[in-house]
């Protein structure tokens, strides 16, 4: 996909509103599930979200980036499983931590080839879902 095509993509043009709606819609599912099932689903999705960067790093092709992204994804997975086993109320903080990891990809330290809209989209999803899950599970 060319750079020009990526910039005209609907997700590039309307990143924040589209991903805000998607995030809020996904939280509706958690309202319908028993809390323990919601927590398992949230932990699984946190692991999957963290793993997306492995794909971008593989497309980028630099082994150092692949190793870093795979390591961090594994750490998020370990955190998600540990949280489920010991303190599931921490899972929303995993999403907020992942938003920080997303944000670091805006710096030269973590340059990986990916669509420009992806990082802000992921930050929006992580923050909305993290805060939303915390609210759902706290009420």
GUFI-358561 format. One record per atom (N, C-alpha, C): atom name; residue in one letter; x, z, y. Coordinates in steps of 0.05 Angstrom, whole numbers. Layout:
N
CA,A,X,Z,Y
...
***
This chain:
139
N,X,17,0,-23
CA,X,0,0,0
C,X,18,0,25
N,X,13,-17,43
CA,X,30,-19,67
C,X,23,4,86
N,X,42,9,104
CA,X,39,30,124
C,X,14,25,141
N,X,10,-1,150
CA,X,-13,-7,166
C,X,-39,-2,151
N,X,-40,-8,126
CA,X,-64,-3,110
C,X,-69,27,108
N,X,-48,43,105
CA,X,-52,72,102
C,X,-64,83,128
N,X,-55,73,151
CA,X,-65,83,177
C,X,-93,75,183
N,X,-104,54,170
CA,X,-131,46,175
C,X,-150,57,154
N,X,-140,70,134
CA,X,-156,83,113
C,X,-175,102,126
N,X,-200,104,116
CA,X,-219,123,127
C,X,-209,152,127
N,X,-193,159,107
CA,X,-182,186,105
C,X,-161,190,127
N,X,-148,169,135
CA,X,-128,171,157
C,X,-143,173,184
N,X,-164,158,187
CA,X,-179,158,212
C,X,-195,184,217
N,X,-206,195,196
CA,X,-224,218,199
C,X,-215,241,181
N,X,-190,247,180
CA,X,-179,267,162
C,X,-192,294,163
N,X,-193,306,187
CA,X,-203,333,189
C,X,-233,335,183
N,X,-250,318,194
CA,X,-279,321,187
C,X,-285,316,157
N,X,-273,295,146
CA,X,-278,289,118
C,X,-270,311,100
N,X,-245,321,103
CA,X,-235,342,85
C,X,-248,369,90
N,X,-257,373,115
CA,X,-272,398,120
C,X,-298,398,105
N,X,-312,375,105
CA,X,-338,373,90
C,X,-333,376,60
N,X,-312,363,50
CA,X,-305,365,21
C,X,-299,394,14
N,X,-284,407,31
CA,X,-276,435,25
C,X,-301,453,25
N,X,-318,450,45
CA,X,-342,467,46
C,X,-360,461,23
N,X,-363,436,16
CA,X,-379,428,-7
C,X,-369,441,-33
N,X,-343,441,-36
CA,X,-332,452,-61
C,X,-337,482,-62
N,X,-339,495,-39
CA,X,-344,524,-39
C,X,-373,530,-49
N,X,-391,511,-45
CA,X,-418,514,-54
C,X,-419,518,-84
N,X,-402,505,-99
CA,X,-400,508,-128
C,X,-394,537,-135
N,X,-376,549,-120
CA,X,-368,577,-125
C,X,-390,596,-120
N,X,-409,589,-103
CA,X,-432,606,-98
C,X,-451,607,-121
N,X,-450,585,-137
CA,X,-469,583,-160
C,X,-457,595,-186
N,X,-431,599,-187
CA,X,-418,609,-211
C,X,-416,639,-212
N,X,-416,650,-236
CA,X,-409,679,-238
C,X,-380,683,-226
N,X,-376,706,-215
CA,X,-350,710,-200
C,X,-326,705,-218
N,X,-327,714,-243
CA,X,-303,711,-260
C,X,-298,681,-266
N,X,-319,665,-269
CA,X,-316,637,-274
C,X,-306,623,-248
N,X,-316,632,-226
CA,X,-307,621,-200
C,X,-277,627,-197
N,X,-268,650,-204
CA,X,-239,657,-202
C,X,-222,640,-220
N,X,-231,635,-244
CA,X,-216,618,-263
C,X,-214,590,-252
N,X,-237,579,-242
CA,X,-237,553,-230
C,X,-218,551,-206
N,X,-219,571,-189
CA,X,-202,571,-165
C,X,-172,572,-173
N,X,-165,588,-193
CA,X,-138,589,-202
C,X,-128,562,-214
N,X,-146,550,-230
CA,X,-139,524,-241
C,X,-135,503,-219
N,X,-152,503,-199
CA,X,-150,484,-178
C,X,-126,489,-160
N,X,-119,514,-156
CA,X,-94,520,-142
C,X,-70,508,-156
N,X,-69,511,-182
CA,X,-47,499,-198
C,X,-47,468,-195
N,X,-70,456,-197
CA,X,-72,427,-195
C,X,-63,417,-167
N,X,-73,431,-146
CA,X,-66,423,-119
C,X,-36,424,-115
N,X,-24,446,-125
CA,X,5,448,-122
C,X,20,426,-136
N,X,9,417,-158
CA,X,22,396,-174
C,X,22,368,-162
N,X,5,364,-142
CA,X,3,337,-130
C,X,29,329,-118
N,X,43,348,-106
CA,X,69,341,-93
C,X,90,332,-113
N,X,87,339,-138
CA,X,106,328,-159
C,X,103,298,-160
N,X,78,288,-159
CA,X,73,260,-160
C,X,85,245,-136
N,X,82,257,-112
CA,X,94,245,-88
C,X,124,245,-90
N,X,136,267,-101
CA,X,165,268,-104
C,X,174,247,-124
N,X,159,244,-146
CA,X,167,224,-166
C,X,166,196,-154
N,X,146,190,-137
CA,X,145,164,-124
C,X,168,161,-104
N,X,175,183,-91
CA,X,198,183,-73
C,X,224,176,-87
N,X,227,188,-112
CA,X,249,180,-129
C,X,274,198,-127
N,X,275,216,-108
CA,X,299,233,-106
C,X,297,257,-125
N,X,316,260,-143
CA,X,315,281,-163
C,X,313,308,-150
N,X,327,313,-128
CA,X,327,339,-115
C,X,298,346,-106
N,X,284,326,-95
CA,X,256,331,-87
C,X,238,336,-111
N,X,242,321,-132
CA,X,226,325,-157
C,X,230,353,-167
N,X,255,363,-169
CA,X,260,389,-179
C,X,248,411,-161
N,X,251,408,-135
CA,X,240,428,-116
C,X,209,428,-119
N,X,197,405,-118
CA,X,167,404,-119
C,X,157,415,-146
N,X,170,408,-168
CA,X,162,418,-194
C,X,165,448,-196
N,X,187,458,-185
CA,X,192,487,-186
C,X,171,502,-170
N,X,165,492,-146
CA,X,145,505,-129
C,X,117,504,-142
N,X,111,481,-154
CA,X,85,478,-168
C,X,83,498,-191
N,X,104,501,-205
CA,X,105,521,-227
C,X,101,549,-217
N,X,113,555,-194
CA,X,110,582,-182
C,X,81,587,-174
N,X,68,566,-163
CA,X,40,570,-156
C,X,23,574,-181
N,X,30,559,-203
CA,X,15,563,-228
C,X,19,591,-239
N,X,44,601,-238
CA,X,49,628,-248
C,X,34,648,-230
N,X,34,644,-204
CA,X,19,662,-186
C,X,-11,662,-193
N,X,-22,638,-198
CA,X,-50,635,-204
C,X,-57,650,-230
N,X,-41,647,-251
CA,X,-46,660,-276
C,X,-42,690,-274
N,X,-20,698,-260
CA,X,-15,727,-256
C,X,-38,740,-241
N,X,-48,726,-220
CA,X,-70,736,-204
C,X,-95,740,-222
N,X,-101,720,-238
CA,X,-124,722,-256
C,X,-122,746,-274
N,X,-98,751,-284
CA,X,-94,773,-303
C,X,-93,800,-291
N,X,-85,802,-265
CA,X,-80,828,-253
C,X,-96,834,-228
N,X,-99,815,-211
CA,X,-113,820,-185
C,X,-124,793,-175
N,X,-147,785,-186
CA,X,-158,759,-179
C,X,-165,756,-150
N,X,-169,778,-136
CA,X,-175,777,-107
C,X,-152,765,-91
N,X,-128,762,-104
CA,X,-105,750,-90
C,X,-105,719,-90
N,X,-122,708,-107
CA,X,-122,678,-109
C,X,-127,664,-82
N,X,-145,674,-65
CA,X,-148,661,-39
C,X,-122,660,-23
N,X,-106,681,-26
CA,X,-81,682,-11
C,X,-61,661,-22
N,X,-64,653,-47
CA,X,-49,632,-58
C,X,-55,606,-44
N,X,-80,601,-38
CA,X,-88,577,-23
C,X,-76,578,5
N,X,-76,601,18
CA,X,-64,603,45
C,X,-34,599,44
N,X,-22,609,23
CA,X,7,605,19
C,X,13,575,15
N,X,-5,562,0
CA,X,-1,533,-4
C,X,-4,518,22
N,X,-22,527,40
CA,X,-24,514,66
C,X,3,516,81
N,X,17,538,78
CA,X,43,541,89
C,X,63,521,77
N,X,61,518,51
CA,X,79,499,37
C,X,72,470,46
N,X,46,465,50
CA,X,39,438,61
C,X,52,434,88
N,X,49,454,105
CA,X,60,452,132
C,X,90,447,132
N,X,104,459,114
CA,X,133,455,112
C,X,140,425,107
N,X,122,410,96
CA,X,127,382,91
C,X,126,365,117
N,X,119,378,139
CA,X,121,365,165
C,X,149,367,177
N,X,166,382,164
CA,X,193,386,175
C,X,213,367,160
N,X,235,362,172
CA,X,255,345,160
C,X,266,356,133
N,X,264,382,130
CA,X,273,395,105
C,X,259,385,81
N,X,233,378,84
CA,X,216,372,61
C,X,204,344,63
N,X,220,325,73
CA,X,210,298,75
C,X,206,286,48
N,X,182,278,41
CA,X,176,264,17
C,X,157,242,25
N,X,161,218,14
CA,X,143,196,21
C,X,115,201,11
N,X,96,201,30
CA,X,67,205,23
C,X,51,195,47
N,X,25,190,43
CA,X,9,182,65
C,X,9,203,87
N,X,10,194,112
CA,X,12,213,135
C,X,-12,232,137
N,X,-35,223,128
CA,X,-59,239,130
C,X,-59,262,109
N,X,-43,260,88
CA,X,-46,278,65
C,X,-39,307,73
N,X,-18,311,88
CA,X,-10,339,94
C,X,-31,353,111
N,X,-41,341,133
CA,X,-62,356,147
C,X,-87,360,131
N,X,-94,340,114
CA,X,-117,343,96
C,X,-114,367,78
N,X,-91,369,66
CA,X,-86,391,47
C,X,-86,418,61
N,X,-75,419,85
CA,X,-75,444,100
C,X,-104,452,105
N,X,-121,434,114
CA,X,-149,439,119
C,X,-163,450,94
N,X,-159,436,72
CA,X,-172,444,46
C,X,-162,472,39
N,X,-136,476,39
CA,X,-126,502,31
C,X,-136,525,48
N,X,-137,522,74
CA,X,-146,543,92
C,X,-176,548,88
N,X,-192,527,88
CA,X,-221,530,85
C,X,-227,543,58
N,X,-216,532,37
CA,X,-221,543,10
C,X,-211,572,8
N,X,-187,577,17
CA,X,-176,604,16
C,X,-194,625,30
N,X,-201,619,55
CA,X,-218,637,70
C,X,-246,638,58
N,X,-256,615,50
CA,X,-283,615,38
C,X,-285,631,12
N,X,-265,628,-5
CA,X,-265,643,-30
C,X,-263,673,-24
N,X,-246,681,-6
CA,X,-243,709,2
C,X,-270,720,11
N,X,-284,704,28
CA,X,-311,713,37
C,X,-331,715,15
N,X,-332,694,-3
CA,X,-351,694,-25
C,X,-346,718,-43
N,X,-321,723,-50
CA,X,-315,744,-69
C,X,-316,772,-56
N,X,-315,773,-30
CA,X,-316,799,-16
C,X,-344,809,-11
N,X,-363,790,-10
CA,X,-390,798,-2
C,X,-406,807,-26
***
